[in-house]
């Protein structure tokens, strides 16, 4: 499989993916021109593209991203610290072939500041989730989770660091499951009809 990574920031998950799949990541895209992830990609000799995400311009962004994915023959898209929502049109086209990682045990604590949300809720455990991406915020079907303890002494930063170590293991593991054909998104009514015909169970 040919991989592309979309990242908005530091790119430590990108680095873990580059280590785990040398030669397979062919393209890194960021909506932020100064994202460290773009520098990491250039250092690794990988095409690094800044695609701006203008206000109200998601369709333009997605068209540019799709063109780059096509040009590079990408078959699996990995969001790694990519802080934008993608449309139902885009995520539908990539259904089952677009993944994200989030720093909580979803469905708990979606969205921004997931580590602070866990602390505020008094959670004893948190962790990370790798999931298929749909048009919602951190709502897609879950592939794999890793838990870490929340310590009484934790700040959002110390908890984030512990979760990040788990992320760097979880993301490559989830990608291996998808590449091996061992993880799938929940079937749609159309999938069920194709599988069972008239005998399709209710969705
Ligand atoms: C990671 O903790 C990732 O889970 C999180 O951003 C960080 C990116 O770090 N993503 C989200 O919160 C998405 N909802 P990185 O740039 O070092 O990989």
Boltz pocket constraint, residues with backbone or C-beta under 6 A from the ligand:
constraints:
  - pocket:
      binder: B
      contacts: [[A, 7], [A, 9], [A, 10], [A, 11], [A, 12], [A, 13], [A, 14], [A, 80], [A, 81], [A, 82], [A, 83], [A, 101], [A, 102], [A, 103], [A, 111], [A, 112], [A, 114], [A, 138], [A, 160], [A, 164], [A, 167]]
      max_distance: 6.0
